[in-house]
């Protein structure tokens, strides 16, 4: 398993990150624990979660169960705590099942950290992430109508300073080690970086945004920011919510799949999506590669990639995804993938 630097921390993280958002709904606690053991044995050293998980479906009744599933593994494997990097996220404005949808602030971060520490049964969180900005985000298909003109810059910067000061207090207390962003923009990340440098406060080490062959919003301004500022991408949905596996081709819904819980796959399943998948599947077939392996291996080629976060509902899916690290894409295949991207640049 190839290792990459996590920002400017000196910490190395595995090129694949184990996602956990199905643990507690689609994936049982026992199965999740086996996944953790399998992933560690394969060289993965980072697990990503969030206080709002599990998903598929999201619900107030199950909120926090994923962290608790991880916590019972930690409690049973205390000697191995240093073998893993735990990354979790604070929910923000609008998600009513967590703190009635309160925006991110000093108070909500302090509360969220204490809750996550208790659920994860750990004394510290390695990477603490802000799930989405208070001011809004263009991620999750909001880019089609994104309008930042109502943002108040002074309020945004004051909020960022408050958060950074709060994070510094939590670092000083030994409760978190580093912090990252999620669903962020280039402008937003640049402001976090500038304030941290001006005020000598914690520096962002990563950004967790959606990224795959089918969702490449990161390729321009965010890519430039990442490369120049040592802020790597933690890519979520690198298989486009499972579409790039081909399992939804023919407009089918396999039993137990994400689509059986979320019909349009979070807005990804548009009239353009499956024809785009078909084009990528043709490339995989032409070169004799499994499409999941192709999609994950392609993520490794990106110059700003810190780690690609993949989830597995079953042990079989996990072991299949892990085999992608042995795959190298040829120059010819990379050219074919670039051709498909130009033909289908924004399928959702």
FENBEL-V617372 format. One record per residue. N is the residue number from 0. RES is the residue in three letters. NEAR is the number of other ideal C-beta (glycine too) atoms within 8 Angstrom. Layout:
n res near
N RES NEAR
N RES NEAR
//
This chain:
n res near
0 UNK 9
1 UNK 7
2 UNK 7
3 UNK 12
4 UNK 12
5 UNK 14
6 UNK 13
7 UNK 7
8 UNK 9
9 UNK 4
10 UNK 9
11 UNK 8
12 UNK 13
13 UNK 14
14 UNK 11
15 UNK 15
16 UNK 15
17 UNK 14
18 UNK 10
19 UNK 15
20 UNK 12
21 UNK 13
22 UNK 16
23 UNK 13
24 UNK 11
25 UNK 8
26 UNK 12
27 UNK 5
28 UNK 9
29 UNK 6
30 UNK 10
31 UNK 15
32 UNK 12
33 UNK 9
34 UNK 14
35 UNK 13
36 UNK 8
37 UNK 12
38 UNK 12
39 UNK 12
40 UNK 6
41 UNK 9
42 UNK 8
43 UNK 13
44 UNK 10
45 UNK 14
46 UNK 14
47 UNK 14
48 UNK 14
49 UNK 13
50 UNK 15
51 UNK 13
52 UNK 15
53 UNK 14
54 UNK 9
55 UNK 11
56 UNK 7
57 UNK 9
58 UNK 7
59 UNK 6
60 UNK 4
61 UNK 10
62 UNK 12
63 UNK 11
64 UNK 12
65 UNK 14
66 UNK 15
67 UNK 10
68 UNK 14
69 UNK 17
70 UNK 13
71 UNK 11
72 UNK 11
73 UNK 13
74 UNK 8
75 UNK 7
76 UNK 8
77 UNK 7
78 UNK 4
79 UNK 8
80 UNK 9
81 UNK 4
82 UNK 6
83 UNK 12
84 UNK 11
85 UNK 13
86 UNK 16
87 UNK 15
88 UNK 14
89 UNK 14
90 UNK 11
91 UNK 13
92 UNK 9
93 UNK 5
94 UNK 9
95 UNK 7
96 UNK 8
97 UNK 11
98 UNK 8
99 UNK 5
100 UNK 8
101 UNK 7
102 UNK 7
103 UNK 11
104 UNK 10
105 UNK 9
106 UNK 6
107 UNK 13
108 UNK 14
109 UNK 10
110 UNK 9
111 UNK 13
112 UNK 14
113 UNK 8
114 UNK 10
115 UNK 12
116 UNK 12
117 UNK 8
118 UNK 12
119 UNK 13
120 UNK 8
121 UNK 10
122 UNK 5
123 UNK 9
124 UNK 15
125 UNK 12
126 UNK 17
127 UNK 14
128 UNK 15
129 UNK 14
130 UNK 11
131 UNK 10
132 UNK 12
133 UNK 9
134 UNK 7
135 UNK 10
136 UNK 10
137 UNK 8
138 UNK 11
139 UNK 8
140 UNK 9
141 UNK 10
142 UNK 8
143 UNK 5
144 UNK 5
145 UNK 8
146 UNK 5
147 UNK 7
148 UNK 4
149 UNK 5
150 UNK 8
151 UNK 6
152 UNK 6
153 UNK 6
154 UNK 7
155 UNK 12
156 UNK 10
157 UNK 8
158 UNK 11
159 UNK 11
160 UNK 11
161 UNK 10
162 UNK 13
163 UNK 14
164 UNK 11
165 UNK 11
166 UNK 14
167 UNK 10
168 UNK 8
169 UNK 13
170 UNK 11
171 UNK 6
172 UNK 6
173 UNK 6
174 UNK 10
175 UNK 13
176 UNK 8
177 UNK 13
178 UNK 12
179 UNK 15
180 UNK 15
181 UNK 12
182 UNK 11
183 UNK 12
184 UNK 10
185 UNK 9
186 UNK 6
187 UNK 11
188 UNK 16
189 UNK 10
190 UNK 11
191 UNK 13
192 UNK 12
193 UNK 8
194 UNK 13
195 UNK 13
196 UNK 8
197 UNK 6
198 UNK 9
199 UNK 5
200 UNK 11
201 UNK 10
202 UNK 9
203 UNK 14
204 UNK 13
205 UNK 15
206 UNK 15
207 UNK 15
208 UNK 15
209 UNK 10
210 UNK 15
211 UNK 14
212 UNK 11
213 UNK 15
214 UNK 10
215 UNK 10
216 UNK 11
217 UNK 12
218 UNK 6
219 UNK 6
220 UNK 7
221 UNK 16
222 UNK 12
223 UNK 9
224 UNK 12
225 UNK 14
226 UNK 8
227 UNK 6
228 UNK 9
229 UNK 8
230 UNK 12
231 UNK 16
232 UNK 15
233 UNK 16
234 UNK 16
235 UNK 11
236 UNK 10
237 UNK 13
238 UNK 13
239 UNK 15
240 UNK 9
241 UNK 12
242 UNK 16
243 UNK 15
244 UNK 8
245 UNK 9
246 UNK 9
247 UNK 16
248 UNK 10
249 UNK 4
250 UNK 5
251 UNK 7
252 UNK 8
253 UNK 9
254 UNK 5
255 UNK 6
256 UNK 11
257 UNK 9
258 UNK 12
259 UNK 8
260 UNK 7
261 UNK 9
262 UNK 6
263 UNK 7
264 UNK 13
265 UNK 8
266 UNK 9
267 UNK 14
268 UNK 12
269 UNK 8
270 UNK 3
271 UNK 8
272 UNK 14
273 UNK 10
274 UNK 9
275 UNK 12
276 UNK 15
277 UNK 9
278 UNK 11
279 UNK 16
280 UNK 11
281 UNK 8
282 UNK 13
283 UNK 11
284 UNK 7
285 UNK 7
286 UNK 11
287 UNK 4
288 UNK 11
289 UNK 10
290 UNK 12
291 UNK 12
292 UNK 11
293 UNK 18
294 UNK 15
295 UNK 16
296 UNK 14
297 UNK 12
298 UNK 13
299 UNK 10
300 UNK 8
301 UNK 10
302 UNK 5
303 UNK 11
304 UNK 14
305 UNK 12
306 UNK 14
307 UNK 14
308 UNK 14
309 UNK 12
310 UNK 9
311 UNK 12
312 UNK 9
313 UNK 8
314 UNK 10
315 UNK 6
316 UNK 9
317 UNK 12
318 UNK 9
319 UNK 9
320 UNK 12
321 UNK 12
322 UNK 10
323 UNK 12
324 UNK 12
325 UNK 4
326 UNK 12
327 UNK 4
328 UNK 11
329 UNK 7
330 UNK 5
331 UNK 7
332 UNK 12
333 UNK 11
334 UNK 8
335 UNK 11
336 UNK 14
337 UNK 8
338 UNK 8
339 UNK 13
340 UNK 10
341 UNK 6
342 UNK 7
343 UNK 11
344 UNK 7
345 UNK 4
346 UNK 10
347 UNK 11
//
